Amino acid sequence: MLVMWIGFILAAYSVVGNDVIQTLGTFLSSNSKRPWWVLFGFAGTILVGTLVYGYFAGDIAYDRLDKFAIPGEFSFWYILPPLVLLAITRAGIPVSTTFMILTLFSLSAIESNNITEILGDVVNSETKLGGMIQKSIMGYLLSFGVAIVIYLIISNLIEKYFIKNEITPKEKNIWSALQWVSTGFLWTQWLTQDLANIYVYLGPGKAKGEAMMIGGFEFVISLFIITGLLAYIFYSKGGAVQKVVLAKTNTTDIRSATIIDFIYGIILYVFKYNYLGLFEGKLPMSTTWVFIGLLAGREIGVRLWLDRKLTATSLKDIGGDLLKVFFGLVVSLAIVIVIKLVGNV
């Protein structure tokens, strides 16, 4: 019980502090002049609604843990992944919480000393871990390519106009409404994807294929914890990871932020319902990789139009973000191998 709740709190804080900025970062940056509690009230209402709906629908993880058989008891080793994630998040590095949290659970059936089988799962798309990795890489490539194409088309007409012309009061009212709609859509898509990364700690003994069910008391406590952490993130204006968003061209403009949110939300929606037919829709994936790919593709498209070239600074920034998420994958695999060898989990 102690490990379960410590793991849940650490995972919740890490996921909220790291992944939420990918979803709400542009919302925060483009509404920086509004009181933080107004923005929190909007996002918090959607969060509570999504959690309550999932709970009464019978699966608070929205089927994302169907393929996972969660052990009946957690040793203290299960606290290590969210603890490491917490440290990385505090350093402002955008890593995949899906890999960092779910890797250990995806390999729970493998014998503790079978490192060969663990590494084999990494490249095998038929396994949970291999499927998550390959689906996430596909998400990065798709969002990267889509963003380049879209912004090569619209940057000269739209983004260039946004940069050179301040938004008028009339335009601001229209774009504000559009942005809150786009943020609500994106936030909902993200929650139904990534809640599994947090609630996996409240499901000891869940067999493979079972719905994620917790008691009413546990649900209420978890709701207060996640909502409180979200309030803190808004109060602190996004924390260290928000710098990744602010470093990109014109992301503080509410018009640009709205377009980013719509594209991001649509890509998550496509993967959620497996419209490409490449990976199972219920299989978890890294939304971090999708987000970093989208920002990278957008930056390339915008800079090619504005500067007619890619500067060393832009390439360094894009490459640095990719290295950070790859670093998170390597660290998560290393943690699992250590736990398997030392902790005998």
C-alpha positions as CSV (number, residue, x, y, z in Angstrom):
1,M,0.0,0.0,0.0
2,L,2.8,2.4,0.9
3,V,4.7,1.8,-2.3
4,M,1.5,2.0,-4.3
5,W,0.7,5.5,-3.1
6,I,4.3,6.8,-3.1
7,G,4.6,5.5,-6.7
8,F,1.3,7.1,-7.7
9,I,2.2,10.5,-6.2
10,L,5.7,10.5,-7.7
11,A,4.4,9.4,-11.1
12,A,1.6,12.0,-10.9
13,Y,4.0,14.8,-10.1
14,S,6.4,13.8,-12.8
15,V,3.8,13.3,-15.5
16,V,2.0,16.5,-14.7
17,G,5.3,18.4,-14.5
18,N,6.7,16.9,-17.7
19,D,3.9,15.9,-20.1
20,V,1.3,18.5,-19.2
21,I,3.6,21.2,-20.5
22,Q,3.6,19.5,-23.9
23,T,-0.2,19.8,-24.0
24,L,-0.8,23.1,-22.1
25,G,2.6,24.8,-22.7
26,T,1.4,26.9,-25.6
27,F,-1.8,27.6,-23.7
28,L,0.2,29.0,-20.8
29,S,2.7,30.9,-22.9
30,S,0.0,32.6,-25.0
31,N,-2.2,33.4,-22.0
32,S,0.6,34.6,-19.7
33,K,-1.2,37.8,-18.9
34,R,-4.3,36.0,-17.5
35,P,-4.5,35.0,-13.8
36,W,-3.1,31.5,-13.3
37,W,-6.2,30.4,-11.5
38,V,-8.4,31.2,-14.5
39,L,-6.3,29.0,-16.7
40,F,-6.2,26.3,-14.0
41,G,-10.0,26.4,-13.6
42,F,-10.4,25.7,-17.3
43,A,-7.9,22.8,-17.5
44,G,-8.9,21.5,-14.1
45,T,-12.5,21.2,-15.1
46,I,-11.6,19.1,-18.1
47,L,-9.3,17.0,-16.0
48,V,-12.0,16.2,-13.4
49,G,-14.6,15.6,-16.1
50,T,-12.3,13.1,-18.0
51,L,-11.3,11.3,-14.8
52,V,-14.9,11.0,-13.6
53,Y,-16.2,9.8,-17.0
54,G,-13.4,7.2,-17.2
55,Y,-14.1,6.0,-13.7
56,F,-17.9,5.5,-14.2
57,A,-17.3,4.1,-17.7
58,G,-15.4,1.3,-16.0
59,D,-11.8,2.0,-17.0
60,I,-10.0,5.1,-15.7
61,A,-7.0,4.3,-17.9
62,Y,-9.1,4.3,-21.0
63,D,-8.1,0.8,-22.0
64,R,-4.4,1.7,-22.2
65,L,-3.4,-0.9,-19.7
66,D,-5.3,-3.8,-21.2
67,K,-2.1,-5.5,-22.3
68,F,-0.4,-5.2,-18.9
69,A,-0.6,-7.8,-16.2
70,I,0.2,-5.7,-13.1
71,P,1.9,-7.6,-10.2
72,G,-0.2,-8.2,-7.0
73,E,2.5,-6.6,-4.9
74,F,5.0,-3.7,-5.5
75,S,8.4,-3.8,-4.1
76,F,10.2,-0.6,-3.3
77,W,12.0,-0.9,-6.6
78,Y,8.9,0.2,-8.4
79,I,9.4,3.7,-6.9
80,L,12.7,4.1,-8.7
81,P,11.4,4.9,-12.3
82,P,9.1,7.8,-11.2
83,L,11.8,9.0,-8.8
84,V,14.4,9.2,-11.7
85,L,11.7,10.8,-13.9
86,L,11.1,13.4,-11.2
87,A,14.8,14.3,-11.1
88,I,15.0,14.6,-14.9
89,T,11.8,16.7,-15.0
90,R,13.2,19.1,-12.4
91,A,16.2,19.6,-14.7
92,G,13.9,20.7,-17.5
93,I,14.5,17.7,-19.8
94,P,11.4,16.6,-21.7
95,V,11.5,12.8,-21.5
96,S,8.9,10.2,-22.2
97,T,6.9,9.3,-19.1
98,T,5.4,6.4,-21.0
99,F,8.8,4.7,-21.4
100,M,10.1,5.8,-17.9
101,I,7.0,4.5,-16.1
102,L,5.5,1.6,-18.1
103,T,8.8,-0.1,-19.2
104,L,9.2,-2.0,-15.9
105,F,5.5,-3.1,-16.0
106,S,5.8,-4.1,-19.6
107,L,8.6,-6.5,-18.7
108,S,7.2,-7.9,-15.5
109,A,6.8,-11.4,-16.9
110,I,10.4,-11.7,-18.0
111,E,12.8,-13.5,-15.6
112,S,15.1,-11.2,-13.7
113,N,18.3,-12.4,-15.2
114,N,17.2,-12.7,-18.8
115,I,18.8,-9.5,-20.2
116,T,18.8,-11.0,-23.8
117,E,15.0,-11.3,-23.7
118,I,14.6,-7.8,-22.4
119,L,16.8,-6.3,-25.2
120,G,14.9,-8.5,-27.7
121,D,11.6,-6.9,-26.6
122,V,13.0,-3.5,-27.5
123,V,13.1,-4.3,-31.2
124,N,10.1,-6.7,-31.4
125,S,7.0,-4.8,-32.4
126,E,4.9,-7.8,-31.2
127,T,5.8,-7.2,-27.6
128,K,4.4,-4.4,-25.4
129,L,7.7,-2.5,-25.0
130,G,8.8,-2.9,-28.7
131,G,5.3,-1.9,-29.8
132,M,5.3,1.2,-27.6
133,I,8.8,2.2,-28.9
134,Q,8.0,1.7,-32.6
135,K,4.6,3.4,-32.2
136,S,6.3,6.4,-30.6
137,I,8.9,6.6,-33.3
138,M,6.2,6.6,-35.9
139,G,4.4,9.3,-33.9
140,Y,7.6,11.4,-34.0
141,L,8.1,10.9,-37.7
142,L,4.5,11.6,-38.6
143,S,4.2,14.7,-36.5
144,F,7.6,15.9,-37.8
145,G,6.7,15.4,-41.5
146,V,3.1,16.7,-41.1
147,A,4.4,19.9,-39.4
148,I,7.1,20.5,-42.1
149,V,4.5,20.2,-44.9
150,I,1.9,22.3,-43.1
151,Y,4.2,25.1,-42.1
152,L,6.0,25.2,-45.5
153,I,2.5,25.9,-46.9
154,I,1.2,28.4,-44.3
155,S,4.3,30.1,-42.9
156,N,4.7,32.7,-45.7
157,L,1.1,33.7,-45.5
158,I,0.1,33.1,-41.9
159,E,3.1,32.8,-39.5
160,K,4.9,35.7,-41.3
161,Y,1.7,37.8,-40.9
162,F,1.4,36.8,-37.2
163,I,5.0,37.9,-36.6
164,K,4.8,41.2,-38.4
165,N,1.2,42.2,-37.2
166,E,0.1,42.4,-33.7
167,I,-3.3,40.9,-33.0
168,T,-6.2,43.4,-32.9
169,P,-8.7,43.4,-30.1
170,K,-11.4,42.0,-32.4
171,E,-9.1,39.2,-33.6
172,K,-8.0,38.4,-30.1
173,N,-11.6,37.6,-29.1
174,I,-11.9,35.2,-32.0
175,W,-8.6,33.6,-31.6
176,S,-9.0,33.3,-27.8
177,A,-12.2,31.3,-28.3
178,L,-10.5,29.1,-30.9
179,Q,-7.5,28.5,-28.7
180,W,-9.5,27.5,-25.7
181,V,-11.4,25.1,-27.9
182,S,-8.2,23.6,-29.4
183,T,-6.7,23.4,-25.9
184,G,-9.7,21.6,-24.6
185,F,-9.7,19.1,-27.5
186,L,-5.9,18.5,-27.2
187,W,-6.0,18.2,-23.3
188,T,-8.8,15.6,-23.5
189,Q,-6.9,13.5,-26.1
190,W,-3.7,13.7,-24.0
191,L,-5.5,12.7,-20.8
192,T,-7.0,9.6,-22.3
193,Q,-3.5,8.6,-23.6
194,D,-1.4,9.3,-20.5
195,L,-3.5,8.7,-17.5
196,A,-2.3,5.1,-17.7
197,N,1.2,6.3,-16.8
198,I,-0.1,7.4,-13.4
199,Y,-2.9,5.0,-12.6
200,V,-0.8,1.9,-13.3
201,Y,0.4,2.3,-9.6
202,L,-3.2,1.9,-8.3
203,G,-3.8,-1.4,-10.1
204,P,-1.9,-4.1,-8.2
205,G,-3.1,-7.6,-9.2
206,K,-4.8,-6.5,-12.5
207,A,-4.7,-9.4,-14.9
208,K,-3.9,-9.0,-18.6
209,G,-7.1,-7.9,-20.4
210,E,-8.9,-6.6,-17.3
211,A,-10.3,-3.1,-17.1
212,M,-8.5,-0.6,-14.8
213,M,-10.7,-0.4,-11.7
214,I,-10.1,1.2,-8.3
215,G,-12.3,1.8,-5.3
216,G,-14.3,5.0,-4.8
217,F,-12.2,6.2,-1.9
218,E,-8.9,5.7,-3.8
219,F,-10.4,7.5,-6.8
220,V,-11.4,10.6,-4.8
221,I,-8.0,10.7,-3.2
222,S,-6.2,10.4,-6.5
223,L,-8.4,13.1,-8.0
224,F,-7.4,15.5,-5.3
225,I,-3.7,14.7,-5.7
226,I,-3.6,15.2,-9.5
227,T,-5.8,18.3,-9.4
228,G,-3.6,19.8,-6.7
229,L,-0.4,19.1,-8.7
230,L,-2.0,20.6,-11.8
231,A,-2.8,23.8,-9.8
232,Y,0.9,24.0,-8.7
233,I,2.1,23.7,-12.3
234,F,-0.2,26.6,-13.4
235,Y,0.9,28.6,-10.3
236,S,4.6,28.1,-11.2
237,K,3.9,29.0,-14.9
238,G,4.9,25.6,-16.3
239,G,8.1,24.9,-14.5
240,A,11.4,24.1,-16.1
241,V,10.1,22.1,-19.1
242,Q,8.1,25.2,-20.3
243,K,11.5,26.5,-21.7
244,V,11.3,23.9,-24.5
245,V,8.1,25.6,-25.7
246,L,9.3,29.2,-25.2
247,A,12.5,28.5,-27.2
248,K,10.4,27.9,-30.4
249,T,9.5,30.7,-32.9
250,N,6.5,32.8,-31.9
251,T,4.8,30.2,-29.6
252,T,3.7,33.0,-27.3
253,D,1.3,34.3,-30.1
254,I,-2.2,33.0,-29.3
255,R,-2.8,32.5,-33.1
256,S,0.3,30.3,-33.6
257,A,-0.4,28.4,-30.3
258,T,-3.9,27.6,-31.5
259,I,-2.7,26.1,-34.8
260,I,-0.1,24.0,-32.9
261,D,-2.7,22.7,-30.5
262,F,-5.1,21.7,-33.2
263,I,-2.4,19.8,-35.2
264,Y,-1.1,18.0,-32.0
265,G,-4.6,17.0,-30.9
266,I,-5.5,15.6,-34.4
267,I,-2.3,13.5,-34.5
268,L,-3.0,12.1,-31.0
269,Y,-6.6,11.4,-32.1
270,V,-5.4,9.5,-35.2
271,F,-3.1,7.3,-33.1
272,K,-5.7,6.8,-30.4
273,Y,-8.2,5.2,-32.8
274,N,-5.5,3.7,-35.0
275,Y,-6.7,5.3,-38.2
276,L,-3.4,4.5,-39.9
277,G,-3.9,0.8,-39.2
278,L,-0.2,0.4,-38.2
279,F,-0.4,-0.1,-34.4
280,E,-3.1,-1.1,-32.0
281,G,-4.9,1.9,-30.8
282,K,-5.0,0.7,-27.1
283,L,-1.2,0.3,-27.0
284,P,0.3,3.2,-25.0
285,M,2.7,5.5,-26.9
286,S,4.9,8.5,-26.0
287,T,3.1,11.7,-26.5
288,T,6.4,13.4,-25.7
289,W,7.9,12.1,-29.0
290,V,4.8,13.3,-30.9
291,F,5.1,16.8,-29.3
292,I,8.9,17.1,-29.9
293,G,8.5,16.0,-33.5
294,L,5.7,18.5,-34.1
295,L,7.7,21.4,-32.7
296,A,10.8,20.3,-34.7
297,G,8.9,20.1,-38.0
298,R,7.2,23.4,-37.3
299,E,10.5,25.1,-36.5
300,I,12.0,23.9,-39.8
301,G,9.0,24.9,-41.9
302,V,8.9,28.4,-40.3
303,R,12.6,29.1,-40.5
304,L,12.9,28.0,-44.1
305,W,10.3,30.6,-45.1
306,L,11.5,33.4,-42.8
307,D,15.3,32.9,-43.2
308,R,15.4,30.8,-46.4
309,K,17.8,28.6,-44.6
310,L,18.2,26.6,-41.4
311,T,20.5,28.3,-38.9
312,A,22.9,26.3,-36.7
313,T,21.0,27.5,-33.7
314,S,17.7,26.0,-34.9
315,L,19.3,22.7,-35.8
316,K,21.1,22.6,-32.5
317,D,17.8,23.2,-30.7
318,I,15.9,20.6,-32.7
319,G,18.7,18.0,-32.3
320,G,19.0,18.7,-28.6
321,D,15.3,18.1,-28.0
322,L,15.5,14.8,-29.9
323,L,18.6,13.7,-27.9
324,K,16.7,14.5,-24.7
325,V,13.8,12.2,-25.5
326,F,16.1,9.5,-26.7
327,F,18.1,9.9,-23.5
328,G,14.9,9.3,-21.6
329,L,14.4,6.0,-23.5
330,V,17.9,4.8,-22.8
331,V,17.6,5.7,-19.1
332,S,14.3,3.9,-18.7
333,L,15.8,0.7,-20.2
334,A,18.9,1.0,-18.0
335,I,16.7,1.4,-14.9
336,V,14.7,-1.7,-15.8
337,I,17.9,-3.8,-16.4
338,V,19.3,-2.6,-13.0
339,I,16.1,-3.4,-11.2
340,K,15.9,-6.8,-12.9
341,L,19.4,-7.7,-12.0
342,V,19.6,-6.2,-8.5
343,G,16.1,-6.1,-7.3
344,N,15.0,-9.5,-8.7
345,V,11.6,-8.0,-9.7
